Amino acid sequence: MAQDTILSTQGLTKEFKGFTAVSDVNLAVQRGTIHALIGPNGAGKTTCFNLLTKFLDVTRGAIQYNGRDITAMKPADIARLGLVRSFQISAVFPHLTVLENVRIALQRRRGDNFDFWRSEKVLHALDPDAAALVEAVGLSEFSDIPAVELSYGRKRALEIATTLALDPEMLLLDEPMAGMCHEDIDRTAQLIRRVSANRTILMVEHNLSVVERLSDRITVLARGKILAEGDYATVSKDPRVIEAYIGVGHG
């Protein structure tokens, strides 16, 4: 069966005043997979992610999503196409409850940015959908708790719920395990596995045990270029990958 590519790049390049952060990257993410983008610090992972989500302009090359050229599109426009990013730093309203945070995200999906001013009856009509998303990320018992009172890992779960409220076909996760304790890492890994059931995920992640556990395919970047690709068993044994990690370090 032919592979179904949902997101791809051709010759993706980003230069900053003579410094090439990403160089001639040809990436292909298959629909319905969890694809990890890894590499030592300075490899160009975050820059690549910012190019894919249009938070940086491309110097050269092209990006296609679902067969459509999105190279020149704006972040909000590609989000409306179903390509949605969850940020490395948790982005929720700290003094609103878990349910209220998700409800605001649902309002954004409808395009009703000023629903704050509508009647409570109109707002609460979204509660069942919001509650379903809260349950999907395992936060039902915290539904009425202000986000500021959640643990770091549960804040990230809430952020994923607000991202899912936008109904993405493809979800881009920027270091979802950053700063988490072991218990939160396990919980979040299980969550990512659950939400991947009917969508595609591309994630930048430093925790290689998580990458091994979750990823169907891995792209390794080093010095802005693709160094290796394949499943975890393949790339973890690649001498070039081993040298890149040991030689550059993780500082």
C-alpha positions, 0 to 999 in steps of 0.5 A: 500500500502506498504511503500517505504523506500528510506533511512534507518539506523539500529543501527546507532552509533557514538562514540568519544573517549568514548562519544556516540553522536549517539546511536542505531538509526533506521531511515526510510525515506519514498520516496516522503516525507519531513522528519524532524530531530529535537531535543534540542541542543546536541541531536545528529542531526548534527552528525547523518546528518554527518553519513548519508552523510558520512562526519563522519565514522560510529562506528557501524550500517548500512545505506541503500539508495535505498536498497543499503548499503552505510555505507562504501561509500565516500560522492562523491560516494553517491552524484553520487547515487542521495543523495545530501546534502546542507550545513548549511553555504551557499556555493556559489562563491560570485563574480560569478553571480547567473547564473554562480554559477548554471552553474558551478554546472551543469558542475560538474554533467557532470563531466567537472570540467575543463570547465572553460578552454573551449570556451564560446560557450561550456559554454553557451550551459548550460545557458538554463538549468541553467536559468531554475534552477534559475527560479525554485528557484525564482531568475530569476530577480537576474540572472546577479547579483553577489552572494555576493550582494544577501540577506542571504535568496536568497543566500540559494535559490541559494545554493539550485539551485546549489544542484538541478543542481546535479539532486538529488533524495534525498536532505538533508538540514542542518538547511535551515532557520538558520539566516533568517528573517521572510520574507526569512523563508517564501520564503525558506519554499515555495521553499522547498515545491516546490522542494519536488514535485518529490524528498525526503527531509530530513532536520535538522531544529530548527524552529518548525513552519517551521517543522510543516508547511512542514514535513510529518514525524518527528524524535525527537532525544535526547541525541543521541537516537530516543525519538519519531516519527510521525507527528507534532501533535503527537510528539508536544504533547508527554510528553517526547518531551516536557520535553526534550525541556524544560529540556535541553533548547536551549542555 
